[in-house]
Amino acid sequence: MSTVTAKRRSFKKEAIKLVCGLPATSSWDDLMYRIYVRQKIDAGLADLNSNRIHSHTSIRKEFTRS
């Protein structure tokens, strides 16, 4: 099995888990929100694993008004 196929299967399993984890009264907006949050978490973890991080001090310095 190729890596692309394995990733696709993993993605489908995760999508199914997201949908199955929603309450029966959920709306499309609820699902979209969960997908959005999951994408942001995955992107943050990928940045962390690739050492694309910033210290708390550097962020405070960047956003502190002079």
PDB file of N, CA, C and O in Angstrom, chain B, residues numbered from 101:
ATOM      1  N   MET B 101       0.859  -1.180   0.000  1.00  0.00           N
ATOM      2  CA  MET B 101       0.000   0.000   0.000  1.00  0.00           C
ATOM      3  C   MET B 101       0.900   1.236   0.000  1.00  0.00           C
ATOM      4  O   MET B 101       1.858   1.324   0.768  1.00  0.00           O
ATOM      5  N   SER B 102       0.577   2.173  -0.862  1.00  0.00           N
ATOM      6  CA  SER B 102       1.394   3.379  -0.943  1.00  0.00           C
ATOM      7  C   SER B 102       1.107   4.306   0.229  1.00  0.00           C
ATOM      8  O   SER B 102       0.089   4.182   0.909  1.00  0.00           O
ATOM      9  N   THR B 103       2.029   5.236   0.446  1.00  0.00           N
ATOM     10  CA  THR B 103       1.878   6.194   1.539  1.00  0.00           C
ATOM     11  C   THR B 103       0.645   7.061   1.335  1.00  0.00           C
ATOM     12  O   THR B 103      -0.064   7.384   2.288  1.00  0.00           O
ATOM     13  N   VAL B 104       0.393   7.435   0.087  1.00  0.00           N
ATOM     14  CA  VAL B 104      -0.781   8.274  -0.216  1.00  0.00           C
ATOM     15  C   VAL B 104      -2.062   7.534   0.142  1.00  0.00           C
ATOM     16  O   VAL B 104      -2.973   8.111   0.736  1.00  0.00           O
ATOM     17  N   THR B 105      -2.133   6.264  -0.216  1.00  0.00           N
ATOM     18  CA  THR B 105      -3.319   5.464   0.098  1.00  0.00           C
ATOM     19  C   THR B 105      -3.484   5.312   1.604  1.00  0.00           C
ATOM     20  O   THR B 105      -4.597   5.398   2.123  1.00  0.00           O
ATOM     21  N   ALA B 106      -2.381   5.087   2.301  1.00  0.00           N
ATOM     22  CA  ALA B 106      -2.438   4.949   3.762  1.00  0.00           C
ATOM     23  C   ALA B 106      -2.916   6.238   4.407  1.00  0.00           C
ATOM     24  O   ALA B 106      -3.732   6.201   5.328  1.00  0.00           O
ATOM     25  N   LYS B 107      -2.422   7.382   3.937  1.00  0.00           N
ATOM     26  CA  LYS B 107      -2.853   8.670   4.486  1.00  0.00           C
ATOM     27  C   LYS B 107      -4.330   8.901   4.218  1.00  0.00           C
ATOM     28  O   LYS B 107      -5.048   9.415   5.076  1.00  0.00           O
ATOM     29  N   ARG B 108      -4.786   8.522   3.024  1.00  0.00           N
ATOM     30  CA  ARG B 108      -6.190   8.713   2.665  1.00  0.00           C
ATOM     31  C   ARG B 108      -7.083   7.880   3.571  1.00  0.00           C
ATOM     32  O   ARG B 108      -8.123   8.356   4.026  1.00  0.00           O
ATOM     33  N   ARG B 109      -6.685   6.634   3.838  1.00  0.00           N
ATOM     34  CA  ARG B 109      -7.473   5.770   4.726  1.00  0.00           C
ATOM     35  C   ARG B 109      -7.496   6.338   6.136  1.00  0.00           C
ATOM     36  O   ARG B 109      -8.535   6.344   6.797  1.00  0.00           O
ATOM     37  N   SER B 110      -6.346   6.814   6.587  1.00  0.00           N
ATOM     38  CA  SER B 110      -6.268   7.405   7.921  1.00  0.00           C
ATOM     39  C   SER B 110      -7.183   8.622   8.000  1.00  0.00           C
ATOM     40  O   SER B 110      -7.898   8.806   8.985  1.00  0.00           O
ATOM     41  N   PHE B 111      -7.157   9.447   6.964  1.00  0.00           N
ATOM     42  CA  PHE B 111      -8.003  10.634   6.917  1.00  0.00           C
ATOM     43  C   PHE B 111      -9.481  10.247   6.976  1.00  0.00           C
ATOM     44  O   PHE B 111     -10.256  10.854   7.715  1.00  0.00           O
ATOM     45  N   LYS B 112      -9.862   9.254   6.213  1.00  0.00           N
ATOM     46  CA  LYS B 112     -11.258   8.829   6.206  1.00  0.00           C
ATOM     47  C   LYS B 112     -11.680   8.314   7.572  1.00  0.00           C
ATOM     48  O   LYS B 112     -12.787   8.602   8.029  1.00  0.00           O
ATOM     49  N   LYS B 113     -10.811   7.554   8.228  1.00  0.00           N
ATOM     50  CA  LYS B 113     -11.129   7.045   9.565  1.00  0.00           C
ATOM     51  C   LYS B 113     -11.322   8.193  10.550  1.00  0.00           C
ATOM     52  O   LYS B 113     -12.241   8.169  11.368  1.00  0.00           O
ATOM     53  N   GLU B 114     -10.454   9.194  10.469  1.00  0.00           N
ATOM     54  CA  GLU B 114     -10.568  10.343  11.365  1.00  0.00           C
ATOM     55  C   GLU B 114     -11.836  11.140  11.077  1.00  0.00           C
ATOM     56  O   GLU B 114     -12.490  11.617  12.004  1.00  0.00           O
ATOM     57  N   ALA B 115     -12.187  11.287   9.813  1.00  0.00           N
ATOM     58  CA  ALA B 115     -13.414  12.003   9.448  1.00  0.00           C
ATOM     59  C   ALA B 115     -14.634  11.257   9.981  1.00  0.00           C
ATOM     60  O   ALA B 115     -15.567  11.876  10.492  1.00  0.00           O
ATOM     61  N   ILE B 116     -14.629   9.947   9.865  1.00  0.00           N
ATOM     62  CA  ILE B 116     -15.743   9.146  10.375  1.00  0.00           C
ATOM     63  C   ILE B 116     -15.858   9.300  11.889  1.00  0.00           C
ATOM     64  O   ILE B 116     -16.959   9.414  12.425  1.00  0.00           O
ATOM     65  N   LYS B 117     -14.705   9.302  12.578  1.00  0.00           N
ATOM     66  CA  LYS B 117     -14.727   9.497  14.033  1.00  0.00           C
ATOM     67  C   LYS B 117     -15.308  10.864  14.391  1.00  0.00           C
ATOM     68  O   LYS B 117     -16.072  10.984  15.348  1.00  0.00           O
ATOM     69  N   LEU B 118     -14.943  11.899  13.618  1.00  0.00           N
ATOM     70  CA  LEU B 118     -15.484  13.239  13.884  1.00  0.00           C
ATOM     71  C   LEU B 118     -17.003  13.234  13.749  1.00  0.00           C
ATOM     72  O   LEU B 118     -17.709  13.754  14.614  1.00  0.00           O
ATOM     73  N   VAL B 119     -17.494  12.655  12.683  1.00  0.00           N
ATOM     74  CA  VAL B 119     -18.942  12.631  12.434  1.00  0.00           C
ATOM     75  C   VAL B 119     -19.648  11.789  13.493  1.00  0.00           C
ATOM     76  O   VAL B 119     -20.681  12.201  14.019  1.00  0.00           O
ATOM     77  N   CYS B 120     -19.112  10.634  13.806  1.00  0.00           N
ATOM     78  CA  CYS B 120     -19.752   9.749  14.786  1.00  0.00           C
ATOM     79  C   CYS B 120     -19.724  10.340  16.191  1.00  0.00           C
ATOM     80  O   CYS B 120     -20.565   9.999  17.023  1.00  0.00           O
ATOM     81  N   GLY B 121     -18.771  11.217  16.461  1.00  0.00           N
ATOM     82  CA  GLY B 121     -18.665  11.829  17.779  1.00  0.00           C
ATOM     83  C   GLY B 121     -19.612  12.995  18.000  1.00  0.00           C
ATOM     84  O   GLY B 121     -19.703  13.520  19.109  1.00  0.00           O
ATOM     85  N   LEU B 122     -20.311  13.402  16.964  1.00  0.00           N
ATOM     86  CA  LEU B 122     -21.257  14.512  17.089  1.00  0.00           C
ATOM     87  C   LEU B 122     -22.579  14.039  17.679  1.00  0.00           C
ATOM     88  O   LEU B 122     -23.019  12.921  17.407  1.00  0.00           O
ATOM     89  N   PRO B 123     -23.211  14.882  18.481  1.00  0.00           N
ATOM     90  CA  PRO B 123     -24.550  14.534  18.970  1.00  0.00           C
ATOM     91  C   PRO B 123     -25.551  14.460  17.810  1.00  0.00           C
ATOM     92  O   PRO B 123     -25.326  15.051  16.754  1.00  0.00           O
ATOM     93  N   ALA B 124     -26.634  13.745  18.009  1.00  0.00           N
ATOM     94  CA  ALA B 124     -27.647  13.564  16.957  1.00  0.00           C
ATOM     95  C   ALA B 124     -28.274  14.879  16.525  1.00  0.00           C
ATOM     96  O   ALA B 124     -28.785  14.979  15.409  1.00  0.00           O
ATOM     97  N   THR B 125     -28.247  15.877  17.375  1.00  0.00           N
ATOM     98  CA  THR B 125     -28.880  17.162  17.058  1.00  0.00           C
ATOM     99  C   THR B 125     -27.920  18.146  16.383  1.00  0.00           C
ATOM    100  O   THR B 125     -28.251  19.320  16.221  1.00  0.00           O
ATOM    101  N   SER B 126     -26.747  17.679  15.992  1.00  0.00           N
ATOM    102  CA  SER B 126     -25.739  18.566  15.409  1.00  0.00           C
ATOM    103  C   SER B 126     -26.164  19.078  14.040  1.00  0.00           C
ATOM    104  O   SER B 126     -26.935  18.443  13.319  1.00  0.00           O
ATOM    105  N   SER B 127     -25.632  20.248  13.712  1.00  0.00           N
ATOM    106  CA  SER B 127     -25.908  20.852  12.407  1.00  0.00           C
ATOM    107  C   SER B 127     -24.652  20.755  11.536  1.00  0.00           C
ATOM    108  O   SER B 127     -23.593  20.321  11.991  1.00  0.00           O
ATOM    109  N   TRP B 128     -24.794  21.166  10.287  1.00  0.00           N
ATOM    110  CA  TRP B 128     -23.638  21.235   9.397  1.00  0.00           C
ATOM    111  C   TRP B 128     -22.596  22.194   9.973  1.00  0.00           C
ATOM    112  O   TRP B 128     -21.394  21.951   9.869  1.00  0.00           O
ATOM    113  N   ASP B 129     -23.065  23.278  10.578  1.00  0.00           N
ATOM    114  CA  ASP B 129     -22.137  24.249  11.174  1.00  0.00           C
ATOM    115  C   ASP B 129     -21.318  23.616  12.300  1.00  0.00           C
ATOM    116  O   ASP B 129     -20.133  23.916  12.449  1.00  0.00           O
ATOM    117  N   ASP B 130     -21.940  22.751  13.083  1.00  0.00           N
ATOM    118  CA  ASP B 130     -21.219  22.050  14.150  1.00  0.00           C
ATOM    119  C   ASP B 130     -20.108  21.178  13.569  1.00  0.00           C
ATOM    120  O   ASP B 130     -18.988  21.159  14.080  1.00  0.00           O
ATOM    121  N   LEU B 131     -20.431  20.463  12.502  1.00  0.00           N
ATOM    122  CA  LEU B 131     -19.437  19.616  11.845  1.00  0.00           C
ATOM    123  C   LEU B 131     -18.317  20.456  11.253  1.00  0.00           C
ATOM    124  O   LEU B 131     -17.142  20.120  11.400  1.00  0.00           O
ATOM    125  N   MET B 132     -18.672  21.539  10.589  1.00  0.00           N
ATOM    126  CA  MET B 132     -17.668  22.420   9.977  1.00  0.00           C
ATOM    127  C   MET B 132     -16.742  22.999  11.040  1.00  0.00           C
ATOM    128  O   MET B 132     -15.536  23.111  10.821  1.00  0.00           O
ATOM    129  N   TYR B 133     -17.296  23.364  12.178  1.00  0.00           N
ATOM    130  CA  TYR B 133     -16.482  23.907  13.265  1.00  0.00           C
ATOM    131  C   TYR B 133     -15.492  22.862  13.767  1.00  0.00           C
ATOM    132  O   TYR B 133     -14.321  23.169  13.988  1.00  0.00           O
ATOM    133  N   ARG B 134     -15.958  21.633  13.946  1.00  0.00           N
ATOM    134  CA  ARG B 134     -15.062  20.575  14.422  1.00  0.00           C
ATOM    135  C   ARG B 134     -13.947  20.298  13.425  1.00  0.00           C
ATOM    136  O   ARG B 134     -12.803  20.063  13.814  1.00  0.00           O
ATOM    137  N   ILE B 135     -14.283  20.326  12.135  1.00  0.00           N
ATOM    138  CA  ILE B 135     -13.261  20.126  11.099  1.00  0.00           C
ATOM    139  C   ILE B 135     -12.240  21.261  11.154  1.00  0.00           C
ATOM    140  O   ILE B 135     -11.034  21.021  11.088  1.00  0.00           O
ATOM    141  N   TYR B 136     -12.726  22.493  11.273  1.00  0.00           N
ATOM    142  CA  TYR B 136     -11.843  23.661  11.353  1.00  0.00           C
ATOM    143  C   TYR B 136     -10.891  23.557  12.548  1.00  0.00           C
ATOM    144  O   TYR B 136      -9.688  23.778  12.407  1.00  0.00           O
ATOM    145  N   VAL B 137     -11.424  23.225  13.704  1.00  0.00           N
ATOM    146  CA  VAL B 137     -10.595  23.111  14.907  1.00  0.00           C
ATOM    147  C   VAL B 137      -9.563  22.000  14.720  1.00  0.00           C
ATOM    148  O   VAL B 137      -8.397  22.166  15.078  1.00  0.00           O
ATOM    149  N   ARG B 138      -9.989  20.879  14.164  1.00  0.00           N
ATOM    150  CA  ARG B 138      -9.065  19.759  13.942  1.00  0.00           C
ATOM    151  C   ARG B 138      -7.936  20.166  12.992  1.00  0.00           C
ATOM    152  O   ARG B 138      -6.780  19.808  13.218  1.00  0.00           O
ATOM    153  N   GLN B 139      -8.263  20.910  11.933  1.00  0.00           N
ATOM    154  CA  GLN B 139      -7.235  21.368  10.994  1.00  0.00           C
ATOM    155  C   GLN B 139      -6.223  22.268  11.689  1.00  0.00           C
ATOM    156  O   GLN B 139      -5.019  22.146  11.460  1.00  0.00           O
ATOM    157  N   LYS B 140      -6.702  23.164  12.532  1.00  0.00           N
ATOM    158  CA  LYS B 140      -5.808  24.087  13.236  1.00  0.00           C
ATOM    159  C   LYS B 140      -4.906  23.341  14.217  1.00  0.00           C
ATOM    160  O   LYS B 140      -3.720  23.649  14.333  1.00  0.00           O
ATOM    161  N   ILE B 141      -5.464  22.373  14.915  1.00  0.00           N
ATOM    162  CA  ILE B 141      -4.659  21.575  15.851  1.00  0.00           C
ATOM    163  C   ILE B 141      -3.602  20.783  15.088  1.00  0.00           C
ATOM    164  O   ILE B 141      -2.440  20.750  15.493  1.00  0.00           O
ATOM    165  N   ASP B 142      -3.997  20.146  13.986  1.00  0.00           N
ATOM    166  CA  ASP B 142      -3.039  19.375  13.191  1.00  0.00           C
ATOM    167  C   ASP B 142      -1.935  20.266  12.634  1.00  0.00           C
ATOM    168  O   ASP B 142      -0.771  19.865  12.609  1.00  0.00           O
ATOM    169  N   ALA B 143      -2.288  21.475  12.186  1.00  0.00           N
ATOM    170  CA  ALA B 143      -1.280  22.407  11.664  1.00  0.00           C
ATOM    171  C   ALA B 143      -0.310  22.827  12.770  1.00  0.00           C
ATOM    172  O   ALA B 143       0.897  22.914  12.543  1.00  0.00           O
ATOM    173  N   GLY B 144      -0.835  23.083  13.955  1.00  0.00           N
ATOM    174  CA  GLY B 144       0.015  23.455  15.085  1.00  0.00           C
ATOM    175  C   GLY B 144       0.957  22.337  15.486  1.00  0.00           C
ATOM    176  O   GLY B 144       2.124  22.582  15.792  1.00  0.00           O
ATOM    177  N   LEU B 145       0.458  21.113  15.487  1.00  0.00           N
ATOM    178  CA  LEU B 145       1.304  19.968  15.818  1.00  0.00           C
ATOM    179  C   LEU B 145       2.378  19.744  14.754  1.00  0.00           C
ATOM    180  O   LEU B 145       3.513  19.391  15.076  1.00  0.00           O
ATOM    181  N   ALA B 146       2.017  19.950  13.490  1.00  0.00           N
ATOM    182  CA  ALA B 146       3.007  19.821  12.413  1.00  0.00           C
ATOM    183  C   ALA B 146       4.101  20.873  12.569  1.00  0.00           C
ATOM    184  O   ALA B 146       5.279  20.572  12.377  1.00  0.00           O
ATOM    185  N   ASP B 147       3.722  22.108  12.917  1.00  0.00           N
ATOM    186  CA  ASP B 147       4.712  23.159  13.165  1.00  0.00           C
ATOM    187  C   ASP B 147       5.622  22.776  14.324  1.00  0.00           C
ATOM    188  O   ASP B 147       6.837  22.954  14.246  1.00  0.00           O
ATOM    189  N   LEU B 148       5.052  22.261  15.375  1.00  0.00           N
ATOM    190  CA  LEU B 148       5.825  21.854  16.539  1.00  0.00           C
ATOM    191  C   LEU B 148       6.810  20.744  16.181  1.00  0.00           C
ATOM    192  O   LEU B 148       7.975  20.789  16.575  1.00  0.00           O
ATOM    193  N   ASN B 149       6.337  19.751  15.436  1.00  0.00           N
ATOM    194  CA  ASN B 149       7.194  18.637  15.036  1.00  0.00           C
ATOM    195  C   ASN B 149       8.297  19.065  14.075  1.00  0.00           C
ATOM    196  O   ASN B 149       9.341  18.416  14.003  1.00  0.00           O
ATOM    197  N   SER B 150       8.075  20.156  13.333  1.00  0.00           N
ATOM    198  CA  SER B 150       9.080  20.666  12.397  1.00  0.00           C
ATOM    199  C   SER B 150       9.933  21.753  13.027  1.00  0.00           C
ATOM    200  O   SER B 150      10.717  22.419  12.351  1.00  0.00           O
ATOM    201  N   ASN B 151       9.770  21.920  14.329  1.00  0.00           N
ATOM    202  CA  ASN B 151      10.533  22.917  15.094  1.00  0.00           C
ATOM    203  C   ASN B 151      10.271  24.351  14.625  1.00  0.00           C
ATOM    204  O   ASN B 151      11.139  25.216  14.749  1.00  0.00           O
ATOM    205  N   ARG B 152       9.085  24.599  14.092  1.00  0.00           N
ATOM    206  CA  ARG B 152       8.682  25.956  13.711  1.00  0.00           C
ATOM    207  C   ARG B 152       7.911  26.551  14.898  1.00  0.00           C
ATOM    208  O   ARG B 152       6.684  26.653  14.889  1.00  0.00           O
ATOM    209  N   ILE B 153       8.675  26.930  15.902  1.00  0.00           N
ATOM    210  CA  ILE B 153       8.065  27.432  17.135  1.00  0.00           C
ATOM    211  C   ILE B 153       8.651  28.786  17.498  1.00  0.00           C
ATOM    212  O   ILE B 153       9.728  29.157  17.031  1.00  0.00           O
ATOM    213  N   HIS B 154       7.933  29.514  18.331  1.00  0.00           N
ATOM    214  CA  HIS B 154       8.365  30.810  18.838  1.00  0.00           C
ATOM    215  C   HIS B 154       8.228  30.793  20.356  1.00  0.00           C
ATOM    216  O   HIS B 154       7.294  30.205  20.901  1.00  0.00           O
ATOM    217  N   SER B 155       9.150  31.430  21.014  1.00  0.00           N
ATOM    218  CA  SER B 155       9.068  31.494  22.470  1.00  0.00           C
ATOM    219  C   SER B 155       7.988  32.487  22.879  1.00  0.00           C
ATOM    220  O   SER B 155       7.608  33.369  22.108  1.00  0.00           O
ATOM    221  N   HIS B 156       7.508  32.330  24.088  1.00  0.00           N
ATOM    222  CA  HIS B 156       6.516  33.246  24.633  1.00  0.00           C
ATOM    223  C   HIS B 156       7.073  34.671  24.646  1.00  0.00           C
ATOM    224  O   HIS B 156       6.363  35.628  24.337  1.00  0.00           O
ATOM    225  N   THR B 157       8.338  34.795  25.003  1.00  0.00           N
ATOM    226  CA  THR B 157       8.988  36.107  25.065  1.00  0.00           C
ATOM    227  C   THR B 157       9.026  36.774  23.693  1.00  0.00           C
ATOM    228  O   THR B 157       8.751  37.968  23.574  1.00  0.00           O
ATOM    229  N   SER B 158       9.367  36.004  22.655  1.00  0.00           N
ATOM    230  CA  SER B 158       9.444  36.600  21.315  1.00  0.00           C
ATOM    231  C   SER B 158       8.069  37.051  20.820  1.00  0.00           C
ATOM    232  O   SER B 158       7.963  38.065  20.129  1.00  0.00           O
ATOM    233  N   ILE B 159       7.035  36.321  21.162  1.00  0.00           N
ATOM    234  CA  ILE B 159       5.676  36.706  20.757  1.00  0.00           C
ATOM    235  C   ILE B 159       5.247  37.966  21.503  1.00  0.00           C
ATOM    236  O   ILE B 159       4.683  38.880  20.902  1.00  0.00           O
ATOM    237  N   ARG B 160       5.508  38.019  22.789  1.00  0.00           N
ATOM    238  CA  ARG B 160       5.167  39.220  23.565  1.00  0.00           C
ATOM    239  C   ARG B 160       5.902  40.433  23.009  1.00  0.00           C
ATOM    240  O   ARG B 160       5.327  41.514  22.882  1.00  0.00           O
ATOM    241  N   LYS B 161       7.171  40.244  22.679  1.00  0.00           N
ATOM    242  CA  LYS B 161       7.974  41.341  22.138  1.00  0.00           C
ATOM    243  C   LYS B 161       7.409  41.822  20.798  1.00  0.00           C
ATOM    244  O   LYS B 161       7.350  43.024  20.538  1.00  0.00           O
ATOM    245  N   GLU B 162       7.002  40.894  19.969  1.00  0.00           N
ATOM    246  CA  GLU B 162       6.461  41.228  18.637  1.00  0.00           C
ATOM    247  C   GLU B 162       5.143  41.999  18.747  1.00  0.00           C
ATOM    248  O   GLU B 162       4.883  42.898  17.948  1.00  0.00           O
ATOM    249  N   PHE B 163       4.321  41.655  19.719  1.00  0.00           N
ATOM    250  CA  PHE B 163       2.989  42.250  19.788  1.00  0.00           C
ATOM    251  C   PHE B 163       2.854  43.345  20.858  1.00  0.00           C
ATOM    252  O   PHE B 163       1.767  43.894  21.039  1.00  0.00           O
ATOM    253  N   THR B 164       3.923  43.660  21.553  1.00  0.00           N
ATOM    254  CA  THR B 164       3.883  44.736  22.541  1.00  0.00           C
ATOM    255  C   THR B 164       4.040  46.069  21.822  1.00  0.00           C
ATOM    256  O   THR B 164       4.923  46.242  20.982  1.00  0.00           O
ATOM    257  N   ARG B 165       3.179  46.988  22.165  1.00  0.00           N
ATOM    258  CA  ARG B 165       3.261  48.326  21.547  1.00  0.00           C
ATOM    259  C   ARG B 165       4.461  49.065  22.104  1.00  0.00           C
ATOM    260  O   ARG B 165       4.756  49.007  23.298  1.00  0.00           O
ATOM    261  N   SER B 166       5.130  49.743  21.230  1.00  0.00           N
ATOM    262  CA  SER B 166       6.318  50.513  21.653  1.00  0.00           C
ATOM    263  C   SER B 166       5.947  51.923  22.045  1.00  0.00           C
ATOM    264  O   SER B 166       6.816  52.707  22.426  1.00  0.00           O
TER     265      SER B 166
END
